[in-house]
Amino acid sequence: MSSIPSSTGRLVVAKFGGTSVATADQLRKVQRIVDADPARRLVVPSAPGKAHAKDTKVTDLLYLAHELAAKGQDIAPVWGQVEKRFLDIIAGLGLTLDLGPTLAEAKARIQAGGPADYAASRGEAIHGVIVAALLGATYIDAAEVVFFDRNGRLDEGRTYAAIAQRTAGSGRFVIPGFYGTSAAGEVKTFSRGGSDVTGAIVARGANAVLYENWTDVSGFLMTDPRIVPEAKPITEVTYSELRELSYMGASVLHEEAVFPVRGAGIPINIRNTNKPDDAGTMIVATRDPGHQVVVGIAGTKGFTVINVEKALMNGEVGFGRRVLDVLEHHGIPYEHTPTGIDTLSLVVSDRHLNPPGRDAKLDDVIEDIRAAVRPDSVGVSPGMALIATVGQGMVRATGTAARLFTALAKARVNVRMIDQGSSEQNIIVGVEESDLPTAIRAIYNEFA
């Protein structure tokens, strides 16, 4: 494992997820973790998650409150649950903290029809005040240091400068996750799980040597433990390898959290709040593959293949562009485009072909493809799952593909599609959805 830089000026950002900050008992664990390393001077908390299996996340309650207010209904019953969560945590920690005015202001604005992003962000914003009081830290409202541009993208220059300025000097600082300020001056949130992104942004802005992401698991496993219960932990993975795995369903870390720290080479350490002695997974720029050819296997269901066939297609200039123009016209992104001399296949997610609450687009897409390129035939193969086998070591390991396909053949899994990225650090295969668990087990057993 790569060593973590150490110096008198080292700065670590510690982000804690919803389960890590769900109760007073969990927050005591957070306090011990932060106290254990003086370098952990920047803390990014989420809103309280579920305190137990039947509990409701505070963010979900806040979204519900916003929905009720939008319908002109009283939010008091739901807001009472939100207040109780925060007040119970304060009491359990023995803090002398008066959140009355803060809670009243948030309730009033949500009841008056405040934006959904404002409502959703109050979980982190209010909880950040509690965490700061517990840690004896300075509270910095994320709305004062995280900024979005007119296109809704992070305003990197302004954001990083503000974070650097506000966190300069000694002491601890708490910056709540999940939200910032739009170009119009309104609260704007990231997508769900966006506190991971805030943590990475804070690490980049503060020039941290390490971004710790504390959650309820001890890092990543080589594959889904629901399919392979004995799956081994991943001790080290690169940013690019993680991107491939996250895209295919590995969900310990928000997939956008890598980008702010990647350019600066700041490693991410996934750690377990409940098992702080576990080393977790280090996410780094580069690693020595050693004997670990494959670092992880991830798969997901829900894809359809549109097969376009036309004789002499390879000699027809602009054929592929016209086919892809059809998808663009319908607002549909594509996952992969395997090709042959006279065939082109489009692998498309079902959620884009059949968007919830809207008319299915498949028939219109096929009709437009026929009009655009006059193919000999267009076929549709639904019910496909994609599996990514990922590892930097594959590019130098002779016979990796042969091992993978032999393992699938022995498991009697029919491979419907093969695609390998230009980086040669992943091989993607398409299989029948019903074969997904069998295929993942076969690949894991070959490379683990």
Rosetta blueprint (number, residue, H / E / L):
1 M L
2 S L
3 S L
4 I L
5 P L
6 S L
7 S L
8 T L
9 G L
10 R L
11 L L
12 V E
13 V E
14 A E
15 K E
16 F E
17 G L
18 G L
19 T H
20 S H
21 V H
22 A L
23 T L
24 A H
25 D H
26 Q H
27 L H
28 R H
29 K H
30 V H
31 Q H
32 R H
33 I H
34 V H
35 D H
36 A L
37 D L
38 P L
39 A L
40 R E
41 R E
42 L E
43 V E
44 V E
45 P E
46 S L
47 A L
48 P L
49 G L
50 K L
51 A L
52 H L
53 A L
54 K L
55 D L
56 T L
57 K L
58 V H
59 T H
60 D H
61 L H
62 L H
63 Y H
64 L H
65 A H
66 H H
67 E H
68 L H
69 A H
70 A H
71 K L
72 G L
73 Q L
74 D L
75 I L
76 A H
77 P H
78 V H
79 W H
80 G H
81 Q H
82 V H
83 E H
84 K H
85 R H
86 F H
87 L H
88 D H
89 I H
90 I H
91 A H
92 G H
93 L H
94 G L
95 L L
96 T L
97 L L
98 D L
99 L L
100 G H
101 P H
102 T H
103 L H
104 A H
105 E H
106 A H
107 K H
108 A H
109 R H
110 I H
111 Q H
112 A L
113 G L
114 G L
115 P L
116 A H
117 D H
118 Y H
119 A H
120 A H
121 S H
122 R H
123 G H
124 E H
125 A H
126 I H
127 H H
128 G H
129 V H
130 I H
131 V H
132 A H
133 A H
134 L H
135 L H
136 G L
137 A L
138 T E
139 Y E
140 I L
141 D L
142 A H
143 A H
144 E H
145 V L
146 V L
147 F E
148 F E
149 D L
150 R L
151 N L
152 G L
153 R L
154 L E
155 D L
156 E H
157 G H
158 R H
159 T H
160 Y H
161 A H
162 A H
163 I H
164 A H
165 Q H
166 R H
167 T L
168 A L
169 G L
170 S L
171 G L
172 R L
173 F E
174 V E
175 I L
176 P L
177 G L
178 F L
179 Y E
180 G E
181 T E
182 S L
183 A L
184 A L
185 G L
186 E L
187 V E
188 K E
189 T E
190 F L
191 S L
192 R L
193 G L
194 G L
195 S H
196 D H
197 V H
198 T H
199 G H
200 A H
201 I H
202 V H
203 A H
204 R H
205 G H
206 A L
207 N L
208 A L
209 V L
210 L E
211 Y E
212 E E
213 N E
214 W E
215 T E
216 D L
217 V L
218 S L
219 G L
220 F L
221 L E
222 M L
223 T L
224 D L
225 P L
226 R L
227 I L
228 V L
229 P L
230 E L
231 A L
232 K L
233 P E
234 I L
235 T L
236 E E
237 V E
238 T E
239 Y H
240 S H
241 E H
242 L H
243 R H
244 E H
245 L H
246 S H
247 Y H
248 M L
249 G L
250 A L
251 S L
252 V L
253 L L
254 H L
255 E H
256 E H
257 A H
258 V H
259 F H
260 P H
261 V H
262 R H
263 G L
264 A L
265 G L
266 I L
267 P L
268 I E
269 N E
270 I E
271 R E
272 N E
273 T L
274 N L
275 K L
276 P L
277 D L
278 D L
279 A L
280 G L
281 T E
282 M E
283 I E
284 V E
285 A L
286 T L
287 R L
288 D L
289 P L
290 G L
291 H L
292 Q L
293 V L
294 V L
295 V L
296 G E
297 I E
298 A E
299 G E
300 T E
301 K E
302 G E
303 F E
304 T E
305 V E
306 I E
307 N E
308 V E
309 E E
310 K L
311 A L
312 L L
313 M H
314 N H
315 G H
316 E L
317 V L
318 G L
319 F H
320 G H
321 R H
322 R H
323 V H
324 L H
325 D H
326 V H
327 L H
328 E H
329 H H
330 H L
331 G L
332 I L
333 P L
334 Y L
335 E L
336 H E
337 T L
338 P L
339 T E
340 G L
341 I L
342 D L
343 T E
344 L E
345 S E
346 L E
347 V E
348 V E
349 S E
350 D H
351 R H
352 H H
353 L H
354 N L
355 P L
356 P L
357 G L
358 R L
359 D L
360 A L
361 K L
362 L H
363 D H
364 D H
365 V H
366 I H
367 E H
368 D H
369 I H
370 R H
371 A H
372 A H
373 V H
374 R L
375 P L
376 D L
377 S E
378 V E
379 G E
380 V E
381 S E
382 P E
383 G E
384 M E
385 A E
386 L E
387 I E
388 A E
389 T E
390 V E
391 G L
392 Q H
393 G H
394 M H
395 V H
396 R L
397 A L
398 T L
399 G L
400 T H
401 A H
402 A H
403 R H
404 L H
405 F H
406 T H
407 A H
408 L H
409 A H
410 K H
411 A L
412 R L
413 V L
414 N L
415 V E
416 R E
417 M E
418 I E
419 D E
420 Q E
421 G L
422 S L
423 S L
424 E L
425 Q L
426 N E
427 I E
428 I E
429 V E
430 G E
431 V E
432 E E
433 E H
434 S H
435 D H
436 L H
437 P H
438 T H
439 A H
440 I H
441 R H
442 A H
443 I H
444 Y H
445 N H
446 E H
447 F H
448 A L
